[in-house]
């Protein structure tokens, strides 16, 4: 099991001692989001013979959405021939799938 986050945008502080600096930090965060650098995307790689992968994500909540997209041919084949789905619970995402051969990569987007 492995997963890694994609490029991330640092969240600006809610309060900052200098208004100009605070505006700059907010602008950097918004520009990062517009450039696709959000804190809710991952690349996950499945292990051989595994049928479940747990991704820790503290903002996740029960009933949220987790979207999976195959990133290589073995992942596409697994998704085509078995059920591959993700569920969110408090603080994590559980990806269930048929028995993997190892190396299947999926993009994971979490919307809680």
The 8 nearest C-alpha neighbors of each residue, nearest first, counted from 0:
[[1, 46, 45, 44, 52, 2, 43, 49],
 [2, 0, 44, 43, 45, 3, 46, 52],
 [1, 3, 43, 42, 44, 41, 4, 0],
 [2, 4, 41, 42, 5, 43, 1, 40],
 [3, 5, 41, 40, 42, 6, 2, 7],
 [4, 6, 41, 40, 7, 3, 42, 36],
 [7, 5, 36, 4, 8, 37, 38, 35],
 [6, 8, 36, 38, 37, 5, 9, 4],
 [7, 9, 36, 31, 37, 28, 10, 38],
 [8, 10, 11, 28, 7, 38, 27, 31],
 [9, 11, 8, 28, 12, 25, 24, 13],
 [12, 10, 24, 25, 9, 13, 28, 21],
 [13, 11, 14, 10, 15, 21, 24, 25],
 [12, 14, 11, 15, 21, 10, 25, 24],
 [15, 13, 12, 16, 21, 11, 18, 17],
 [16, 14, 21, 17, 12, 18, 13, 20],
 [15, 17, 18, 14, 21, 20, 19, 12],
 [18, 16, 20, 19, 15, 21, 22, 14],
 [17, 19, 21, 20, 22, 16, 15, 23],
 [20, 18, 22, 21, 17, 23, 24, 16],
 [21, 19, 23, 17, 22, 18, 24, 15],
 [20, 22, 18, 24, 23, 19, 15, 17],
 [21, 23, 25, 19, 20, 24, 26, 18],
 [24, 22, 20, 26, 21, 25, 27, 19],
 [25, 23, 27, 21, 26, 22, 11, 20],
 [24, 26, 22, 28, 23, 27, 11, 29],
 [25, 27, 23, 29, 24, 28, 30, 22],
 [28, 26, 24, 30, 25, 29, 31, 23],
 [27, 29, 31, 25, 26, 30, 8, 24],
 [30, 28, 32, 26, 31, 27, 25, 33],
 [31, 29, 33, 27, 32, 28, 26, 34],
 [32, 30, 34, 28, 36, 29, 33, 8],
 [31, 33, 36, 29, 35, 34, 30, 37],
 [32, 34, 30, 31, 35, 29, 36, 37],
 [35, 33, 31, 32, 36, 30, 37, 29],
 [36, 34, 32, 33, 37, 31, 6, 7],
 [37, 35, 7, 32, 31, 6, 8, 34],
 [36, 38, 7, 32, 39, 8, 35, 40],
 [37, 39, 7, 40, 8, 36, 4, 6],
 [38, 40, 109, 37, 108, 41, 110, 4],
 [41, 39, 108, 107, 5, 38, 4, 109],
 [42, 40, 4, 107, 5, 3, 106, 43],
 [41, 43, 106, 3, 2, 105, 107, 4],
 [44, 42, 2, 105, 104, 1, 41, 106],
 [45, 43, 104, 1, 103, 102, 2, 0],
 [44, 46, 103, 0, 101, 102, 99, 104],
 [47, 45, 101, 0, 49, 99, 48, 102],
 [46, 48, 101, 100, 99, 49, 45, 98],
 [49, 47, 98, 99, 100, 46, 50, 101],
 [50, 48, 47, 46, 98, 51, 99, 45],
 [49, 51, 96, 98, 97, 95, 48, 99],
 [52, 50, 95, 94, 49, 96, 53, 93],
 [51, 53, 94, 93, 0, 54, 95, 50],
 [52, 54, 93, 92, 94, 55, 51, 91],
 [55, 53, 92, 91, 56, 93, 52, 2],
 [54, 56, 91, 90, 57, 53, 92, 59],
 [55, 57, 91, 90, 59, 58, 54, 92],
 [56, 58, 90, 59, 55, 91, 89, 60],
 [59, 57, 56, 90, 60, 111, 89, 91],
 [60, 58, 90, 111, 89, 57, 56, 91],
 [61, 59, 89, 88, 63, 111, 87, 90],
 [60, 62, 88, 87, 89, 63, 59, 86],
 [61, 63, 87, 60, 64, 88, 111, 86],
 [64, 62, 111, 61, 87, 60, 110, 65],
 [65, 63, 110, 109, 111, 66, 87, 62],
 [64, 66, 109, 108, 85, 110, 86, 67],
 [65, 67, 108, 107, 109, 64, 68, 85],
 [68, 66, 107, 106, 105, 65, 108, 69],
 [67, 69, 106, 105, 70, 107, 66, 75],
 [70, 68, 105, 74, 75, 71, 104, 106],
 [71, 69, 105, 104, 68, 74, 106, 72],
 [72, 70, 74, 73, 69, 104, 75, 103],
 [71, 73, 75, 74, 76, 70, 69, 103],
 [72, 74, 76, 75, 103, 71, 77, 102],
 [75, 73, 103, 77, 69, 71, 76, 72],
 [74, 76, 72, 78, 69, 73, 77, 79],
 [75, 77, 79, 73, 74, 78, 72, 80],
 [78, 76, 74, 80, 79, 75, 81, 73],
 [79, 77, 75, 76, 81, 83, 80, 74],
 [78, 80, 76, 77, 81, 75, 82, 74],
 [79, 81, 77, 78, 76, 82, 97, 75],
 [82, 80, 97, 78, 77, 79, 83, 96],
 [81, 83, 96, 78, 97, 84, 80, 95],
 [84, 82, 96, 78, 95, 81, 97, 85],
 [85, 83, 95, 94, 82, 96, 86, 67],
 [84, 86, 94, 93, 65, 95, 92, 87],
 [87, 85, 93, 92, 65, 94, 88, 84],
 [88, 86, 92, 61, 63, 91, 60, 62],
 [87, 89, 61, 60, 91, 90, 92, 59],
 [88, 90, 60, 61, 59, 91, 87, 57],
 [91, 89, 57, 59, 56, 58, 88, 55],
 [90, 92, 55, 56, 88, 54, 59, 89],
 [91, 93, 87, 54, 86, 53, 88, 94],
 [92, 94, 53, 86, 85, 52, 87, 95],
 [93, 95, 85, 52, 51, 84, 53, 92],
 [96, 94, 51, 84, 83, 50, 85, 93],
 [95, 97, 83, 50, 82, 51, 98, 84],
 [98, 96, 50, 81, 99, 82, 83, 77],
 [97, 99, 48, 50, 49, 96, 100, 47],
 [98, 100, 47, 48, 101, 49, 97, 46],
 [99, 101, 47, 48, 98, 102, 46, 103],
 [102, 100, 47, 46, 99, 45, 103, 48],
 [101, 103, 44, 45, 104, 46, 100, 47],
 [102, 104, 74, 45, 73, 44, 101, 71],
 [105, 103, 44, 70, 43, 74, 71, 102],
 [106, 104, 69, 70, 68, 43, 42, 67],
 [105, 107, 42, 68, 67, 41, 43, 69],
 [106, 108, 67, 41, 66, 40, 42, 105],
 [109, 107, 40, 66, 65, 39, 41, 110],
 [110, 108, 65, 39, 64, 111, 66, 107],
 [111, 109, 64, 63, 65, 108, 39, 59],
 [110, 63, 59, 60, 64, 109, 58, 62]]
